[in-house]
Amino acid sequence: METLLNIKTMHASDQICLIMLRIYDRVLTTTSGGNISIIDEEENIWITPAGIDKGLLKPSDIVCMRKDGTVVGDHKPSSEYPFHLAIYKKRPDIKAIVHAHPPGMVAFSIVRKTPDTRVLPQTHQLCGDIGYAAYALPGTEALGKSIANEFEKGFSVVIMENHGTVIGGTDISNAYQKFESIEVSARSILSGSSIGTPIAVSDAGLAAHKAQQLVVLPEQEEQPFYPAKDREKRAQILKIVKRACKQGLMLGAYGSVSARSENDDFVITPNAVSKWDLALDDLVQVKDGKREKNKMPDSAALLHQAIYAKHKHVNAIIITQPIYLTSFAITGADFNVRTIPETWIYLQDVKMTELEHKLSGTEKIAESISEQSPVLIVKNECVIVTGNKLLQAFDYLEVAEFSAKSVILSASLGKMIPISDGEIDELGKVMGRWKNYEWKM
């Protein structure tokens, strides 16, 4: 189980173990695949060992390669340490490196292509364009030179030809967020290609998206008071966020969760804090249209606020980018939810709206949501899920993502045959009993 300690205050060896186990548990590497390193303020490099099970890695397994050339530890350092050294020499701004063989990025690697990060503005803003390193034998100086040359050009995410990916960050959390985000983007492109054509956002759209993030709520003048109900909401949000991250339904770098406290006030996840490393004190109160003093809510806070103001039945909101729903978002393909009874009863018709509607303001997005249609896909952006309770919204998210995955997987078998209109009419008779389940959270 992951610690709730602030990852930035942990020792380098603990940080590496935490991130490697996270990668392994998300099935983004194998027992023997991948390596992670951190360079500390004394220019010592802490790195994963060679030949040790990635799923059972302990802090005592981590090897320290000191600046003077001595190696400290019970094991040999990763055989691919040469390219870590080469990157650190070329890019002093990089303080942590993640290398692994996640299936999505490897798929691009073996056809010698790079994913277009412009399909999702958040991915492009975080990762930039993707570098491409020509093949060289693993563990050799030639491979180190090939990769380091790409980093020297300014890339922070590099595909290794017929190998995998290597990513540099300002710290280990930043490197992991890039790793996770680019893999989700790669898989969304791959999955989306079976139902349509992934579409990149224009330069103007990318610029508008970035500018929108600069718009913030005014700040409260007084220190906040947390009533008991508010404190309970915070604990619920934290549980849902952790659960969503572990299930791949939310990314460390992107997504937001909120819960209404009273009237149109709400509690929301913060801006620029990894969802994986979130703590209760990080959550932000928005009261009377103002953000909690000395805290910055997620950049989507204005959208959350607009949805709560317009829809009194909505008491919880989740905005995120899971792989399969995102595949529909980046292609604009129609998401037919008439797959199984539960999906239609819970979601009915999932609407899709343009990214421009979100960039031009929050009202059009808020108007697209209704009690009958609690899930909304925003093209090249996200999925917005609403619910009467936080657990209900999370269940809707799970159901929507499972259904999206089933539709995409079925594409290789033939044309989808949806539930008929007559069957839908029959479902309408029992819908109230299913949909009005009393959620406890």
N, C-alpha and C positions, 0 to 999 in steps of 0.2 A: 504494500500500500504506500502511495506517495506521501511524503512529509508535507505538512502545511507551513514549514519554515520558508522564509523568503529565499528563493534560490540564489539571489545575488549576495546573500550573506554567508552562503555555504562555502566550504572548502572546494577547491577545484576538483578533487577526486570525487567528492559527493555529487557535485554538479554533473560530472561526466556520467556517473552511474545512473543518476536520476533520468537524464536525457536518453541514455542508451536503453534503459529498461522501458522507457516510454515508447521509443521507436520500436523496440522488439514486441511489446505488448500490442501495439497498433498493427503488427504484422507488416512492418515496413522495412524489416531486415531479417536475416537468418541468424542461426546460432553462430556461424563463423564469419558472416559478412559485415563489412563496414567498420569504421573507426571514428573516434571523436578525440579532439584535442583542445586544450586551452593553453594560451601563453599568459603567464602572470606578469605582475609589475616588475619582477626581477629578471624577466625574459627566460624563465624556466618553462619548459613545455611539458604539460601533463597529458598523457595519451593512453588510450586503451591498449591492453597487452595483446600479444599474438597468441592464438591457440586457446583462448579462454571463452567459455560459454557466455554469449552476450545476454542470454536470458537469466543468468545467475551472477552477474557481475557485482563485485563488492568494491568499496573504496580501497581496500588493501591490495586489490589487483592492479590498480592504476599505476603506471610507470611515470617517473619524473626524469626527463632528460634536461640536465642542468645546462646553463649557458656555457660552462667551461668544458662541456663534452662528456661529463660523467653521467652514468645512468644509475638511478636509484629505484629499486623495486624488486619484487619476488619473481618477476617474469621479464621476458624480452618485450621491447616495445613493438607495436604493430609493424609489420613488414613494409607498410606503405607510409612510414613516417617521413621518407624523403620529400614527398610532395607537400606535406604539412610544413616542413622546414622551409621549402622553397616559397610557399605562399606567404608565410610570415615575413620572410626577407623582402619580398616584393611589395607587401601591403601592411605597413605598420598600423594601419587603422583597424585591421582585422585581429580580433582577440580570441576567436573560437572557430573551429572548423568541424563540420559534420560531413562524413562520407558514408554512403550506403547504396544499396541496390534496390530501391523501391520499384515495384512493378511498372507503374505508370511512366516514370522517367526512363527506366530501362527499355520500355517499349519504343520510346523515341530514340534512345541510344542505338538500338540494334537496326533501326532503319535510317540512322544517321540524319536525324532531324531534331529541331528544337521546338518546344511548345511556344505558341504565341501568347505571351502574358497579357496582351491587350484585350483578351476576351473578358477579363475581369479587372476593372480599374484598381481594386485593392491589391491584387497580385502584382500588377505592373508597378504600382507605387512602392510596394515592399521589396520586390525582387529585381525590378528593372528587366531589361532584355537578357536573354540567356546566352552565355558563352559556349563555345564548342571546342573541346580539346581532342586532337587527333590521337589515335590509338598508340599506346606504347606498353611494353611489358610491365605488369604490376610490380611495384616495389623498386623500380629502377629510377636512376637520375633522369633518364629521358622522359619518363612519365611526369616526374616532378616539374621538369622544364616546360613540357607541353601545357600542363595545367596552370602553372604560375604565370606563363605568358598571357593566358586569358585573363587572369586576375589583374595583371598589370595594365590591361586595357580598360579596367574599371568594372568588369563584371564581378558580381558576388555570388552568382549561381552559374555553375559550369557543368554541362553534360560531357561525360567522358565516353568517347566513341567505343561502342561495344563493351561497356563496363558499368556505368552507373552515373552518379552525380556527386559533386562536391560543392559545399556551400560554406561561405565565410560570413561571420557576423560580428557586431560590435561587442557581443557577449554570447554566452551559450544559449540563452533564451531567445535572443534575436536570430541566431543561426538556426535554431530548431523551428521557429515560426516561419522562416523562409522555406525550410525543408518541407514542412507540413503543407504550406500553402501552395508551393509549386507542384507537389505531388497530387494534391486535390485538383488543381487546374489541369494537370496533364491527364488525369483519369477522366475528368469531366469532358475534355476535348475528345478523348478516345471513345467514351460512351456516347457522347453527343453525335459523333460521326456516324453512328448506326441509326440515328433517327432524324438527322438533318445535317446542316453545315454550320460549324462554329463560326460566329461572326465577331470580328474584332471591333473594339470601340475606337472611334476616330480620335485624332489628337485633340480636337476641340472638346469632345466628350470627356477625355481623360483630364483635361485642364479644368473643365467645369466641375467634375467630380472632386478634384483636389480642392478647388476653391470653396465648395460647399462645406467641406470639413472644417473650415476656418470659422464658420458661423456658430457661435456658442450662446448658451443661455446666460442671462445676467446672474450675478452672485448674490446669495443671501448675506445680509449684513451681520446677523447674529449667528453664534454657534448653534447647530441644530439640536432639537430635542427629539429623541427616538421613543415614541410610545411603544407599548408592548407589541401591538399589531405590526408596527414597522420593523421591530427587531425580529419578529417571526418571519416576515417577508424576506429579510436579508438571509436568514439561514436557509430558507426554501430556495432562493435564487442560487445560492452557492452550491447546494446539493444538485440542482438541475444542471448547472453549468459544468460541474465536474463529471456528471453522468454523460452529458452530451459530448464532452471532449473525449472521454474514454470510448464512446461508441462511434466516434468519427462523425458525429452530427454537428459539431462546432469546431472551429479552428481557434488556436491560441491567439492568432493575430486579427481575426475578424469575427464579428458576431456580437449581438447584444441581447440581454434578457432583462425584462422589467416586470414589476408587479405593482398594481394599484394599491395604495395604502388607504386613502379616503378622498372623496371628491375626485379631482383630477390630479392629485398628487401621486407620486410613485417613487419607487426605489429602482435603480438601474445600475448595470455594470459600468465600470469606469472606462475612460479612454486610455489607450496606450499602455495597458497592463495585460499581459498574457492571460488568457482565460484559464490556462493550466495552473497558473501560479496565483490565482485570485484568493484573497483573504476577505473576511467579513468587513474589516475596516476599509477596504478598497471601494465598497459599494457606495453609491451616491444617492442622496435624497434630493428629489426635485419637488419643491413645495411652492405653491402660488406662482408657478412659472419661473422659479429661480433655483439655481443649483446650489448644493451644499457648499458652505464656505471652505475655500482652499482645496476644493476637489473639482475634477473635470469629468463630467459624465461622457458616455460614449457619444461619438459624433452623430449618431442617429437619434439622440434624445428629443430633438424637435419633432421627429416623426412619431416617436412613442407618445409624446405629449398631444399631438394632433389626433391620433387614434383614440386615446382615452377621452379627449374632449368631445369627440363626435359619437362614440359608441359606448354607452353606459353599460352594455352587457359584457364588454371586454375588461377583464381584470388582470390579464397577463399577456405579454407579447414576447415572442422569440424571433429574432432576425438572424439568419445564418446562411451558410453555403455548403450544405452536404453534397456529396459527389453527384448523385443521380438527379436530384431536383435542379442542381446547377447545370447539368447537361441540357435540360430543357431551357433553362434561362439563357445559355449562351448560343443556342440554336434557334430559339423562338418556336420550336416544334410544339404542336398541340399536346397537352397532357390530359389524356382521357382517363378519368378516374373510375369509369364503369368496369372495374376489373373484378372485384369481389364485393359482396354485400357490405362488409364493414367499411371498406374504403369509401364507397359512395354515400353511405349513411352519415359518416363522420365529416366528409369533405365536400360532398356533392360536386358542383362544377368549380374546379380550381381556375381562377382567372389569371391572366397575364397582362402586365402593363409595361409601357415603355420606360427605359431608363430616364429619358428626358422629363417624364412626369415627376420623377423623384428629384431630379436636379432643379426643376423650376419651382418646386415648393412641395409642401407636405399634404396640401388639401386633396389633390387628385388621388394620391395614394390612399389617404384615409377614406375617401369616398368609394374606393374600389372594394373595400372590405365590408362584409355584412355578416349577420348572424348565420345566414344560410351558407355563406362562402367564407369560412374562417382562414383560408390559406390563399395567399397571393404571391405569384412569381413576378419578380421585376427583371426584365431582360438585362443580361450582362451585369447582374448585380447580386441578387439574393432571393431568398424566399422569406416571406413574412407570415408568421403563424400566430393566431390569436386564440384566446380561450377564456372561459369564465373563471377557471382556476389555472394555476401554473402547471399542475400535473396534466390537466386536460390539454393545454397548449402543447406540452411535450409529447403527449400521446398522439395528437394530430400530426406533429412533426414526424414521429416515428412511422405512423401509418402512411403519410404522404411519401416519405423517402423509400419505404419498402415497396410501395406501389410503383413509384417511378423506376426503381431498380427492376421490378418484374416486367414492366413494359419494355424497358431497354433490352433486357435479356431475351425477351420473347421475339425481338426483331429478327433474330437469326433463324427462327423457326417458321415464320410466316406472318401474315397480317393478323393483328389483334382482333378478336371477336368480342365486342363489349356486351355487357348485360343489356338485354332488350328493353324497349320502352314499357312493355307489359310487365316485365319483371321489376322495373323501376317503380311502376305504380304499386305493385304489391309490397315492395320495400317501404314505400311511403306510409303504409298503414302501421308499420311497426317502428318507424323511425324515432318517434318520440320516446319510446321505452329505452332504446339504445342510447340516443344522444343526450338524454337528460340524466345520465348517470351522475350521482353525487360524488364528485371528486373530493378527496380529503386534503388536498394541498393546493 
